[in-house]
Amino acid sequence: MHAAETRTILFFGDSLTAGYGLQDPSSEAFPAVIQQTINDARLPWRVVNAGLSGETSAGGLRRVEWVLRQHVDIFVLELGGNDGLRGLPPEDTRANLQAIIDRVRSKYPAAKIILAGIAAPPNMGADFTRDFAAIFPYLAEKNRIPLIPFLLEGVAGRPELNQSDGIHPNLKGHALTAETVWKKLRPLL
């Protein structure tokens, strides 16, 4: 394919997507690792990392129109972690994520959307944790979109794969996160 035919994968998320705490997020965060995998396979796709540290689902909803000024073929939605950490009402998180999905579909009806799930910390209580966890499978089923059940599968809770804060993946953690995302992303390319 010619450069003009290159298609775009946009990762829309929080600090996990942005690569918070990495020495060079532009080459080390999981979206950059996926771009390298795409380049190695000589696939005509470019990755845009629209991760913003501290972003909540409400902030993402306010920001999504600006991000959608560029054409998007695949939109990977990774928000909600900060909502969970702050104990924001799960029904608000669900509504915000649904509104983001609706805006992507409205602007780019042919775009594929992948939803990345995340878990709330257990210290928020069993009811909150359960209600929060239910957001992601519910939205994936309702919207008939692929779900990454837990973005940090195999990474969360493992000190050797996380930075000292215990929340953000380190270089090795991002490499594993990229593998988790790639499993859902690859069939769409």
QUITAZI-V394973 format. One record per residue. N is the residue number from 1. BURIAL is 1 if it has 9 or more other C-alpha atoms within 8 Angstrom, else 0. Layout:
BEGIN
((N	BURIAL) (N	BURIAL))
END
This chain:
BEGIN
((1	0) (2	0) (3	0) (4	0) (5	0) (6	1) (7	1) (8	1) (9	1) (10	1) (11	1) (12	1) (13	1) (14	1) (15	1) (16	1) (17	1) (18	1) (19	1) (20	1) (21	0) (22	1) (23	0) (24	0) (25	1) (26	0) (27	0) (28	1) (29	1) (30	1) (31	1) (32	1) (33	1) (34	1) (35	1) (36	0) (37	0) (38	1) (39	0) (40	0) (41	0) (42	0) (43	0) (44	1) (45	1) (46	1) (47	1) (48	1) (49	1) (50	1) (51	1) (52	1) (53	1) (54	0) (55	1) (56	1) (57	1) (58	1) (59	0) (60	1) (61	1) (62	0) (63	0) (64	1) (65	1) (66	0) (67	0) (68	1) (69	0) (70	0) (71	0) (72	1) (73	1) (74	1) (75	1) (76	1) (77	1) (78	1) (79	1) (80	1) (81	1) (82	1) (83	1) (84	1) (85	1) (86	0) (87	0) (88	1) (89	0) (90	1) (91	0) (92	0) (93	1) (94	1) (95	0) (96	1) (97	1) (98	1) (99	1) (100	1) (101	1) (102	0) (103	1) (104	1) (105	1) (106	0) (107	0) (108	1) (109	0) (110	0) (111	1) (112	1) (113	1) (114	1) (115	1) (116	1) (117	1) (118	1) (119	1) (120	1) (121	0) (122	0) (123	0) (124	1) (125	0) (126	0) (127	0) (128	1) (129	1) (130	0) (131	1) (132	1) (133	1) (134	0) (135	1) (136	1) (137	1) (138	0) (139	1) (140	1) (141	0) (142	0) (143	0) (144	0) (145	1) (146	1) (147	1) (148	1) (149	1) (150	1) (151	1) (152	1) (153	0) (154	0) (155	1) (156	1) (157	0) (158	0) (159	0) (160	0) (161	1) (162	1) (163	1) (164	0) (165	0) (166	1) (167	0) (168	1) (169	1) (170	1) (171	1) (172	0) (173	1) (174	1) (175	1) (176	1) (177	1) (178	1) (179	0) (180	1) (181	1) (182	1) (183	0) (184	1) (185	1) (186	0) (187	0) (188	0) (189	0))
END
